[in-house]
Amino acid sequence: PMDEAVAILEMHDGNALEAIRTLLAERDAVEEKLRFASIAMGHGFTRGWRTRLPGKFIGEG
C-alpha cells in the first residue's frame, strides 16, 4: 500500500511547509462546503442532525 504522507510530500518536492499549507487549504474548503450543505439541507431534513467537527458544529461561528 502507498504511504499517502510520502505521496503528498513528493507532490510538493519534499517541501513540508507547502504540503501542510495545501492540506490546510483543502481542509478549509471542505469545511466551507459542509457549512453550505448544512444550511441548504435545513433542520427538518435530517431530523436535527448537524455536522460536527472536533469542538464545534459546522455553521456556528
PDB file with one MODEL, atoms N, CA, C and O in Angstrom:
MODEL        1
ATOM      1  N   PRO A   1       0.827  -1.212   0.000  1.00  0.00           N
ATOM      2  CA  PRO A   1       0.000   0.000   0.000  1.00  0.00           C
ATOM      3  C   PRO A   1       0.860   1.261   0.000  1.00  0.00           C
ATOM      4  O   PRO A   1       1.932   1.311   0.603  1.00  0.00           O
ATOM      5  N   MET A   2       0.356   2.269  -0.693  1.00  0.00           N
ATOM      6  CA  MET A   2       1.087   3.523  -0.830  1.00  0.00           C
ATOM      7  C   MET A   2       0.954   4.375   0.430  1.00  0.00           C
ATOM      8  O   MET A   2      -0.136   4.488   0.991  1.00  0.00           O
ATOM      9  N   ASP A   3       2.042   4.964   0.869  1.00  0.00           N
ATOM     10  CA  ASP A   3       2.022   5.860   2.027  1.00  0.00           C
ATOM     11  C   ASP A   3       1.575   7.235   1.548  1.00  0.00           C
ATOM     12  O   ASP A   3       2.299   7.908   0.816  1.00  0.00           O
ATOM     13  N   GLU A   4       0.374   7.652   1.964  1.00  0.00           N
ATOM     14  CA  GLU A   4      -0.187   8.923   1.496  1.00  0.00           C
ATOM     15  C   GLU A   4       0.664  10.115   1.924  1.00  0.00           C
ATOM     16  O   GLU A   4       0.789  11.084   1.175  1.00  0.00           O
ATOM     17  N   ALA A   5       1.244  10.056   3.110  1.00  0.00           N
ATOM     18  CA  ALA A   5       2.082  11.164   3.583  1.00  0.00           C
ATOM     19  C   ALA A   5       3.288  11.348   2.673  1.00  0.00           C
ATOM     20  O   ALA A   5       3.656  12.476   2.344  1.00  0.00           O
ATOM     21  N   VAL A   6       3.897  10.253   2.272  1.00  0.00           N
ATOM     22  CA  VAL A   6       5.049  10.320   1.370  1.00  0.00           C
ATOM     23  C   VAL A   6       4.612  10.862   0.011  1.00  0.00           C
ATOM     24  O   VAL A   6       5.316  11.673  -0.591  1.00  0.00           O
ATOM     25  N   ALA A   7       3.459  10.420  -0.468  1.00  0.00           N
ATOM     26  CA  ALA A   7       2.958  10.882  -1.762  1.00  0.00           C
ATOM     27  C   ALA A   7       2.693  12.392  -1.738  1.00  0.00           C
ATOM     28  O   ALA A   7       2.994  13.089  -2.708  1.00  0.00           O
ATOM     29  N   ILE A   8       2.137  12.895  -0.643  1.00  0.00           N
ATOM     30  CA  ILE A   8       1.872  14.332  -0.524  1.00  0.00           C
ATOM     31  C   ILE A   8       3.176  15.111  -0.525  1.00  0.00           C
ATOM     32  O   ILE A   8       3.286  16.138  -1.194  1.00  0.00           O
ATOM     33  N   LEU A   9       4.157  14.635   0.212  1.00  0.00           N
ATOM     34  CA  LEU A   9       5.460  15.309   0.212  1.00  0.00           C
ATOM     35  C   LEU A   9       6.101  15.288  -1.173  1.00  0.00           C
ATOM     36  O   LEU A   9       6.699  16.278  -1.596  1.00  0.00           O
ATOM     37  N   GLU A  10       5.981  14.176  -1.873  1.00  0.00           N
ATOM     38  CA  GLU A  10       6.552  14.076  -3.214  1.00  0.00           C
ATOM     39  C   GLU A  10       5.882  15.064  -4.170  1.00  0.00           C
ATOM     40  O   GLU A  10       6.542  15.633  -5.039  1.00  0.00           O
ATOM     41  N   MET A  11       4.554  15.269  -4.009  1.00  0.00           N
ATOM     42  CA  MET A  11       3.842  16.225  -4.869  1.00  0.00           C
ATOM     43  C   MET A  11       4.337  17.651  -4.655  1.00  0.00           C
ATOM     44  O   MET A  11       4.194  18.510  -5.526  1.00  0.00           O
ATOM     45  N   HIS A  12       4.922  17.887  -3.484  1.00  0.00           N
ATOM     46  CA  HIS A  12       5.433  19.221  -3.156  1.00  0.00           C
ATOM     47  C   HIS A  12       6.960  19.249  -3.145  1.00  0.00           C
ATOM     48  O   HIS A  12       7.572  20.100  -2.500  1.00  0.00           O
ATOM     49  N   ASP A  13       7.562  18.311  -3.866  1.00  0.00           N
ATOM     50  CA  ASP A  13       9.027  18.221  -3.985  1.00  0.00           C
ATOM     51  C   ASP A  13       9.719  18.208  -2.629  1.00  0.00           C
ATOM     52  O   ASP A  13      10.797  18.783  -2.478  1.00  0.00           O
ATOM     53  N   GLY A  14       9.111  17.561  -1.648  1.00  0.00           N
ATOM     54  CA  GLY A  14       9.713  17.427  -0.329  1.00  0.00           C
ATOM     55  C   GLY A  14       9.547  18.640   0.570  1.00  0.00           C
ATOM     56  O   GLY A  14      10.044  18.644   1.696  1.00  0.00           O
ATOM     57  N   ASN A  15       8.861  19.663   0.097  1.00  0.00           N
ATOM     58  CA  ASN A  15       8.667  20.875   0.881  1.00  0.00           C
ATOM     59  C   ASN A  15       7.500  20.661   1.853  1.00  0.00           C
ATOM     60  O   ASN A  15       6.333  20.758   1.474  1.00  0.00           O
ATOM     61  N   ALA A  16       7.838  20.372   3.105  1.00  0.00           N
ATOM     62  CA  ALA A  16       6.825  20.046   4.112  1.00  0.00           C
ATOM     63  C   ALA A  16       5.901  21.216   4.399  1.00  0.00           C
ATOM     64  O   ALA A  16       4.702  21.019   4.596  1.00  0.00           O
ATOM     65  N   LEU A  17       6.435  22.431   4.425  1.00  0.00           N
ATOM     66  CA  LEU A  17       5.589  23.603   4.690  1.00  0.00           C
ATOM     67  C   LEU A  17       4.538  23.795   3.608  1.00  0.00           C
ATOM     68  O   LEU A  17       3.382  24.086   3.916  1.00  0.00           O
ATOM     69  N   GLU A  18       4.915  23.639   2.359  1.00  0.00           N
ATOM     70  CA  GLU A  18       3.949  23.773   1.268  1.00  0.00           C
ATOM     71  C   GLU A  18       2.915  22.650   1.321  1.00  0.00           C
ATOM     72  O   GLU A  18       1.738  22.878   1.038  1.00  0.00           O
ATOM     73  N   ALA A  19       3.344  21.446   1.680  1.00  0.00           N
ATOM     74  CA  ALA A  19       2.408  20.329   1.811  1.00  0.00           C
ATOM     75  C   ALA A  19       1.380  20.615   2.907  1.00  0.00           C
ATOM     76  O   ALA A  19       0.187  20.374   2.726  1.00  0.00           O
ATOM     77  N   ILE A  20       1.848  21.126   4.036  1.00  0.00           N
ATOM     78  CA  ILE A  20       0.939  21.459   5.143  1.00  0.00           C
ATOM     79  C   ILE A  20      -0.013  22.572   4.729  1.00  0.00           C
ATOM     80  O   ILE A  20      -1.207  22.506   5.019  1.00  0.00           O
ATOM     81  N   ARG A  21       0.505  23.591   4.056  1.00  0.00           N
ATOM     82  CA  ARG A  21      -0.356  24.698   3.606  1.00  0.00           C
ATOM     83  C   ARG A  21      -1.446  24.201   2.659  1.00  0.00           C
ATOM     84  O   ARG A  21      -2.593  24.638   2.744  1.00  0.00           O
ATOM     85  N   THR A  22      -1.088  23.293   1.763  1.00  0.00           N
ATOM     86  CA  THR A  22      -2.068  22.731   0.836  1.00  0.00           C
ATOM     87  C   THR A  22      -3.133  21.938   1.588  1.00  0.00           C
ATOM     88  O   THR A  22      -4.323  22.077   1.307  1.00  0.00           O
ATOM     89  N   LEU A  23      -2.715  21.115   2.534  1.00  0.00           N
ATOM     90  CA  LEU A  23      -3.675  20.321   3.309  1.00  0.00           C
ATOM     91  C   LEU A  23      -4.608  21.212   4.118  1.00  0.00           C
ATOM     92  O   LEU A  23      -5.804  20.936   4.211  1.00  0.00           O
ATOM     93  N   LEU A  24      -4.070  22.280   4.706  1.00  0.00           N
ATOM     94  CA  LEU A  24      -4.909  23.204   5.472  1.00  0.00           C
ATOM     95  C   LEU A  24      -5.908  23.916   4.564  1.00  0.00           C
ATOM     96  O   LEU A  24      -7.064  24.104   4.944  1.00  0.00           O
ATOM     97  N   ALA A  25      -5.477  24.309   3.381  1.00  0.00           N
ATOM     98  CA  ALA A  25      -6.379  24.969   2.434  1.00  0.00           C
ATOM     99  C   ALA A  25      -7.484  24.010   1.993  1.00  0.00           C
ATOM    100  O   ALA A  25      -8.639  24.416   1.864  1.00  0.00           O
ATOM    101  N   GLU A  26      -7.141  22.751   1.763  1.00  0.00           N
ATOM    102  CA  GLU A  26      -8.145  21.766   1.380  1.00  0.00           C
ATOM    103  C   GLU A  26      -9.119  21.508   2.525  1.00  0.00           C
ATOM    104  O   GLU A  26     -10.318  21.352   2.291  1.00  0.00           O
ATOM    105  N   ARG A  27      -8.621  21.461   3.757  1.00  0.00           N
ATOM    106  CA  ARG A  27      -9.492  21.301   4.915  1.00  0.00           C
ATOM    107  C   ARG A  27     -10.479  22.455   5.016  1.00  0.00           C
ATOM    108  O   ARG A  27     -11.669  22.243   5.251  1.00  0.00           O
ATOM    109  N   ASP A  28      -9.983  23.682   4.837  1.00  0.00           N
ATOM    110  CA  ASP A  28     -10.845  24.855   4.900  1.00  0.00           C
ATOM    111  C   ASP A  28     -11.925  24.804   3.824  1.00  0.00           C
ATOM    112  O   ASP A  28     -13.075  25.161   4.080  1.00  0.00           O
ATOM    113  N   ALA A  29     -11.561  24.364   2.629  1.00  0.00           N
ATOM    114  CA  ALA A  29     -12.531  24.270   1.535  1.00  0.00           C
ATOM    115  C   ALA A  29     -13.608  23.241   1.843  1.00  0.00           C
ATOM    116  O   ALA A  29     -14.785  23.465   1.559  1.00  0.00           O
ATOM    117  N   VAL A  30     -13.209  22.116   2.424  1.00  0.00           N
ATOM    118  CA  VAL A  30     -14.189  21.078   2.790  1.00  0.00           C
ATOM    119  C   VAL A  30     -15.109  21.580   3.896  1.00  0.00           C
ATOM    120  O   VAL A  30     -16.315  21.343   3.846  1.00  0.00           O
ATOM    121  N   GLU A  31     -14.557  22.274   4.897  1.00  0.00           N
ATOM    122  CA  GLU A  31     -15.386  22.834   5.964  1.00  0.00           C
ATOM    123  C   GLU A  31     -16.403  23.820   5.395  1.00  0.00           C
ATOM    124  O   GLU A  31     -17.557  23.835   5.823  1.00  0.00           O
ATOM    125  N   GLU A  32     -15.986  24.637   4.439  1.00  0.00           N
ATOM    126  CA  GLU A  32     -16.905  25.601   3.838  1.00  0.00           C
ATOM    127  C   GLU A  32     -18.028  24.892   3.084  1.00  0.00           C
ATOM    128  O   GLU A  32     -19.189  25.291   3.175  1.00  0.00           O
ATOM    129  N   LYS A  33     -17.682  23.846   2.344  1.00  0.00           N
ATOM    130  CA  LYS A  33     -18.707  23.086   1.620  1.00  0.00           C
ATOM    131  C   LYS A  33     -19.674  22.419   2.584  1.00  0.00           C
ATOM    132  O   LYS A  33     -20.876  22.385   2.324  1.00  0.00           O
ATOM    133  N   LEU A  34     -19.168  21.887   3.696  1.00  0.00           N
ATOM    134  CA  LEU A  34     -20.047  21.288   4.706  1.00  0.00           C
ATOM    135  C   LEU A  34     -20.957  22.334   5.335  1.00  0.00           C
ATOM    136  O   LEU A  34     -22.124  22.060   5.615  1.00  0.00           O
ATOM    137  N   ARG A  35     -20.432  23.514   5.554  1.00  0.00           N
ATOM    138  CA  ARG A  35     -21.226  24.597   6.125  1.00  0.00           C
ATOM    139  C   ARG A  35     -22.384  24.949   5.192  1.00  0.00           C
ATOM    140  O   ARG A  35     -23.521  25.091   5.640  1.00  0.00           O
ATOM    141  N   PHE A  36     -22.096  25.090   3.894  1.00  0.00           N
ATOM    142  CA  PHE A  36     -23.143  25.398   2.921  1.00  0.00           C
ATOM    143  C   PHE A  36     -24.152  24.255   2.813  1.00  0.00           C
ATOM    144  O   PHE A  36     -25.356  24.497   2.722  1.00  0.00           O
ATOM    145  N   ALA A  37     -23.670  23.021   2.822  1.00  0.00           N
ATOM    146  CA  ALA A  37     -24.574  21.878   2.743  1.00  0.00           C
ATOM    147  C   ALA A  37     -25.482  21.820   3.963  1.00  0.00           C
ATOM    148  O   ALA A  37     -26.667  21.509   3.837  1.00  0.00           O
ATOM    149  N   SER A  38     -24.948  22.112   5.127  1.00  0.00           N
ATOM    150  CA  SER A  38     -25.745  22.105   6.355  1.00  0.00           C
ATOM    151  C   SER A  38     -26.847  23.149   6.287  1.00  0.00           C
ATOM    152  O   SER A  38     -27.977  22.894   6.703  1.00  0.00           O
ATOM    153  N   ILE A  39     -26.521  24.319   5.764  1.00  0.00           N
ATOM    154  CA  ILE A  39     -27.512  25.385   5.628  1.00  0.00           C
ATOM    155  C   ILE A  39     -28.563  24.990   4.596  1.00  0.00           C
ATOM    156  O   ILE A  39     -29.757  25.196   4.815  1.00  0.00           O
ATOM    157  N   ALA A  40     -28.127  24.425   3.476  1.00  0.00           N
ATOM    158  CA  ALA A  40     -29.037  24.076   2.390  1.00  0.00           C
ATOM    159  C   ALA A  40     -30.000  22.963   2.783  1.00  0.00           C
ATOM    160  O   ALA A  40     -31.140  22.950   2.318  1.00  0.00           O
ATOM    161  N   MET A  41     -29.573  22.038   3.622  1.00  0.00           N
ATOM    162  CA  MET A  41     -30.427  20.909   3.999  1.00  0.00           C
ATOM    163  C   MET A  41     -31.519  21.320   4.963  1.00  0.00           C
ATOM    164  O   MET A  41     -32.571  20.682   4.999  1.00  0.00           O
ATOM    165  N   GLY A  42     -31.308  22.350   5.734  1.00  0.00           N
ATOM    166  CA  GLY A  42     -32.316  22.763   6.705  1.00  0.00           C
ATOM    167  C   GLY A  42     -32.327  21.845   7.910  1.00  0.00           C
ATOM    168  O   GLY A  42     -31.663  20.808   7.921  1.00  0.00           O
ATOM    169  N   HIS A  43     -33.079  22.227   8.914  1.00  0.00           N
ATOM    170  CA  HIS A  43     -33.077  21.474  10.167  1.00  0.00           C
ATOM    171  C   HIS A  43     -33.975  20.248  10.136  1.00  0.00           C
ATOM    172  O   HIS A  43     -33.613  19.225  10.717  1.00  0.00           O
ATOM    173  N   GLY A  44     -35.123  20.305   9.487  1.00  0.00           N
ATOM    174  CA  GLY A  44     -36.047  19.181   9.488  1.00  0.00           C
ATOM    175  C   GLY A  44     -35.616  18.033   8.609  1.00  0.00           C
ATOM    176  O   GLY A  44     -35.967  16.885   8.878  1.00  0.00           O
ATOM    177  N   PHE A  45     -34.865  18.318   7.566  1.00  0.00           N
ATOM    178  CA  PHE A  45     -34.467  17.306   6.597  1.00  0.00           C
ATOM    179  C   PHE A  45     -33.689  16.170   7.240  1.00  0.00           C
ATOM    180  O   PHE A  45     -33.843  15.013   6.848  1.00  0.00           O
ATOM    181  N   THR A  46     -32.867  16.484   8.210  1.00  0.00           N
ATOM    182  CA  THR A  46     -32.006  15.476   8.825  1.00  0.00           C
ATOM    183  C   THR A  46     -32.416  15.145  10.257  1.00  0.00           C
ATOM    184  O   THR A  46     -31.656  14.512  10.991  1.00  0.00           O
ATOM    185  N   ARG A  47     -33.601  15.567  10.653  1.00  0.00           N
ATOM    186  CA  ARG A  47     -34.134  15.289  11.990  1.00  0.00           C
ATOM    187  C   ARG A  47     -33.197  15.742  13.095  1.00  0.00           C
ATOM    188  O   ARG A  47     -32.987  15.033  14.079  1.00  0.00           O
ATOM    189  N   GLY A  48     -32.636  16.932  12.921  1.00  0.00           N
ATOM    190  CA  GLY A  48     -31.817  17.508  13.972  1.00  0.00           C
ATOM    191  C   GLY A  48     -30.335  17.203  13.890  1.00  0.00           C
ATOM    192  O   GLY A  48     -29.552  17.766  14.655  1.00  0.00           O
ATOM    193  N   TRP A  49     -29.926  16.321  12.978  1.00  0.00           N
ATOM    194  CA  TRP A  49     -28.507  16.010  12.857  1.00  0.00           C
ATOM    195  C   TRP A  49     -27.771  17.213  12.317  1.00  0.00           C
ATOM    196  O   TRP A  49     -28.250  17.872  11.394  1.00  0.00           O
ATOM    197  N   ARG A  50     -26.619  17.508  12.875  1.00  0.00           N
ATOM    198  CA  ARG A  50     -25.755  18.576  12.376  1.00  0.00           C
ATOM    199  C   ARG A  50     -24.340  18.046  12.256  1.00  0.00           C
ATOM    200  O   ARG A  50     -23.878  17.268  13.091  1.00  0.00           O
ATOM    201  N   THR A  51     -23.658  18.478  11.202  1.00  0.00           N
ATOM    202  CA  THR A  51     -22.260  18.089  11.001  1.00  0.00           C
ATOM    203  C   THR A  51     -21.432  18.649  12.140  1.00  0.00           C
ATOM    204  O   THR A  51     -21.588  19.810  12.519  1.00  0.00           O
ATOM    205  N   ARG A  52     -20.555  17.827  12.683  1.00  0.00           N
ATOM    206  CA  ARG A  52     -19.739  18.277  13.804  1.00  0.00           C
ATOM    207  C   ARG A  52     -18.272  17.962  13.531  1.00  0.00           C
ATOM    208  O   ARG A  52     -17.907  16.846  13.159  1.00  0.00           O
ATOM    209  N   LEU A  53     -17.458  18.974  13.727  1.00  0.00           N
ATOM    210  CA  LEU A  53     -16.017  18.790  13.711  1.00  0.00           C
ATOM    211  C   LEU A  53     -15.558  18.832  15.155  1.00  0.00           C
ATOM    212  O   LEU A  53     -16.310  19.289  16.016  1.00  0.00           O
ATOM    213  N   PRO A  54     -14.359  18.375  15.449  1.00  0.00           N
ATOM    214  CA  PRO A  54     -13.897  18.392  16.832  1.00  0.00           C
ATOM    215  C   PRO A  54     -14.070  19.779  17.471  1.00  0.00           C
ATOM    216  O   PRO A  54     -13.442  20.750  17.050  1.00  0.00           O
ATOM    217  N   GLY A  55     -14.919  19.850  18.476  1.00  0.00           N
ATOM    218  CA  GLY A  55     -15.071  21.075  19.245  1.00  0.00           C
ATOM    219  C   GLY A  55     -16.079  22.076  18.719  1.00  0.00           C
ATOM    220  O   GLY A  55     -16.313  23.098  19.365  1.00  0.00           O
ATOM    221  N   LYS A  56     -16.696  21.816  17.548  1.00  0.00           N
ATOM    222  CA  LYS A  56     -17.672  22.800  17.061  1.00  0.00           C
ATOM    223  C   LYS A  56     -18.623  22.157  16.052  1.00  0.00           C
ATOM    224  O   LYS A  56     -18.310  21.148  15.420  1.00  0.00           O
ATOM    225  N   PHE A  57     -19.782  22.772  15.928  1.00  0.00           N
ATOM    226  CA  PHE A  57     -20.726  22.373  14.902  1.00  0.00           C
ATOM    227  C   PHE A  57     -20.452  23.213  13.661  1.00  0.00           C
ATOM    228  O   PHE A  57     -20.120  24.393  13.770  1.00  0.00           O
ATOM    229  N   ILE A  58     -20.586  22.617  12.492  1.00  0.00           N
ATOM    230  CA  ILE A  58     -20.433  23.345  11.248  1.00  0.00           C
ATOM    231  C   ILE A  58     -21.561  24.381  11.184  1.00  0.00           C
ATOM    232  O   ILE A  58     -22.706  24.076  11.515  1.00  0.00           O
ATOM    233  N   GLY A  59     -21.241  25.575  10.766  1.00  0.00           N
ATOM    234  CA  GLY A  59     -22.241  26.614  10.616  1.00  0.00           C
ATOM    235  C   GLY A  59     -22.355  27.506  11.841  1.00  0.00           C
ATOM    236  O   GLY A  59     -23.111  28.478  11.827  1.00  0.00           O
ATOM    237  N   GLU A  60     -21.628  27.198  12.888  1.00  0.00           N
ATOM    238  CA  GLU A  60     -21.616  28.027  14.079  1.00  0.00           C
ATOM    239  C   GLU A  60     -20.288  28.794  14.130  1.00  0.00           C
ATOM    240  O   GLU A  60     -19.222  28.205  14.307  1.00  0.00           O
ATOM    241  N   GLY A  61     -20.376  30.096  13.973  1.00  0.00           N
ATOM    242  CA  GLY A  61     -19.194  30.959  14.090  1.00  0.00           C
ATOM    243  C   GLY A  61     -18.045  30.457  13.376  1.00  0.00           C
ATOM    244  O   GLY A  61     -16.986  31.084  13.391  1.00  0.00           O
TER     245      GLY A  61
ENDMDL
END
